Amino acid sequence: MLPLTIYSFESVDGGKSYSEPKPMDIIGSPPHLYKTTDGKIILSYGRREMPMGIRAKISKDKGKTWGEEIILIDDATHIDLGYPSTTEIEKGKYLTVYYRADKKVDNSSVRYIIWSIEE
């Protein structure tokens, strides 16, 4: 299976049209974007290749560049994970909710919703 690359699009006319997609050099899926009260953008996403887990990156310049990868979890045991959603719970403190399914020894799996808080 090929890695899932996140792509960016840009609009300069308020969303009437968009640029061609550009790969972001970020492996993950699906992405979620959140604009903080101080104008940063948080991109959270699931990584479905080793080490599997939930990641995030922050942009301070409206998505032109992205900071280092923030690892929320990296101990997932199965690719069935992701769909993160991030929100600001107070200034500078962020909650990311996502799901994961962990394989058990008998090949069954347990799915659950989990959360992480980052400052």
N, C-alpha and C positions, 0 to 999 in steps of 0.2 A: 504494500500500500504506500502511495506517495504521501509525503508530509503535507499537511493542510496549511497553506500559507495565507495569511491575512492580507487583504488588499485595501488600498485607500482610494477614495474618489474625492475630487474637489469641485466645489461650485463657486463661481464668482458672481452669480446673478440671483442669489437668494433661493437656490434650489430648483430653478427652472430647467437648468441643464447641468451636466456633470462631465468631468474629464474622463479620459480612458482610465481603467483601473491600473494601479501601480502596486507591485508587490512591496510589502513593508519589511521584509526580512524578519518576520515574526512567525514562528510555527505555532499554530493553535487554532481552535475553533470551538464554538462560535464566539465571536467577539461581542463585547458590550461596552458602549461608551457612556461616560457620565461627566458632565461639566460641574465642577465644584463651585462653591460660593465665591472663591477667590480667583476664578477664571481658568484653573488648570483643567485638563481633560484626563480622566483615568480610563484606560483601556484594560478590561479584564477578559480573560480567555482561558479555555481549557487546553492543556497540552496532552495529546493522546499518543505520545511516543515517550520512551524512557528518557529521563525519569518523568513519569506521568503525574499530573497534578493540575493545580490552578495557579495562574500567573497574572501579573498586572504590569503595566508600564504607565508612566505619567508624562504628559506633555505640558510644558509651560509656555509654549508659543503657538497655541491653536492647532496643534497637530502637525506642525512642520517637522519637528524633531521629537524623539522619544527618549526618556531616560533609561537607566538600567532596568533589567527585568527584576521584578519583585516576586519572590516565590511565596505563595500563600500556603500551599501544600505540595509535597513532592513524593508522597508515599503511597499513591494510588496503586492498586494491584490489577486494575482492569481498565480498558479504554472507554468503558461506559461511564463517562463523567462530563461535567461541563455545565453549559448554559448559565454562566455566572451573571449576576446582576449586582451592581455596586451602587451604594448611595452614601451620602454624608449624614452621619448621625449627630454630629456636632462639629463645629469649626475644626478642621484638621484631623478628624477621626472618621474613618470610613468602614462601612459594613459591606461585605461581599457574601452573597448567598449563592449556593450552587448545589448540584447533586453529584453523588458518586455511587458506584456499585462496586463492591469488592468481591472478588471470586473467593469462594470457600474451597476447602480441600476436596469436597465431593463434586466440584464443578458447578454447584448452584451459586447464586449470587444474592447479596443483600444490598438493596438500594436504600439510600437515605439522603435527606437534605441536611446540609451542614453550613456553617457560617464561619467567617474569619473577620477579625477587626484589626485594622492597620492604622497606625498613627504616622 
